[in-house]
Amino acid sequence: MGLDARVPCRCWVDGLTTEPPIDRSLLGYEEGYVYAVKLADDDIDEFWNRADLVGYWSQTCCPHPGLEYCREWVGNWPSVRLFTTYVNLCDDGQFTVLRDIMPSVNGGEVSPVVSAAALAECEAFIEAVTGKSAYFLVDADTGKELYQHIPVYSGFPYGVPDTSGFDMDGVFVVEDQVEVFRAARARQQYQMNPAGDGWVMTLTSDDGSTYARVTRHRSEDRTWEVRCRRLRAEDIPCINALKRLFRACVEINMPVCWC
Ligand SMILES: [Zn+2]
């Protein structure tokens, strides 16, 4: 799950492919895909046969398998949200194109003219993001950053309301929408539940306050800590894939298609 994007090649629109395996009147073209059209009185097996033929043909009909000049995995949805969060964080009118073109669902396209404008904004955007502060949930035992705080996700790493999360004031636990535990740093430990059904997970803060619950799944013992640091260019998700897509789009004058 996430966001992919592709820039179709020009071979079909410029008439540079090999001859298709079925009559051209039975072909459609949309967002860079050549496909077999389904007719009203079509036999379903015949239709799928034609669709397969066109599918195989499009893998080898030009130098670009699948008629794709460029394809990129932009990122999972939390990464895409984080990218748009950074854009909104920095935007005081100079990143309007980047702000407007990022999709929140799969589908849609960006024209070459708009891609050229987006590409021009990218470098200034990287400079604007660098040096701003961000919060990370860290495994304090190893120093590894596990999640970055995404403000629009209300402290939940994947944006899905859960029983625990973190924000700039630390890790927290909520039960029935009431915060029952909070700590800037908390040790998470598991012990067998004396009742024999699963585990008791305990969180202990540096000041000694605790939270415990029974769970069926045991995770690792670790120390959670929220740390703040300045952002670096390599923290910006999606940006390199986006730049490659915008560049390819401008280069061959074909749209970027989100998929
Ligand atoms: Zn091609």
Residues whose N, C-alpha, C, O or C-beta is under 5 A from the ligand:
A	BS01	ZN	C9 R10 C11 C62 P63 H64 L67
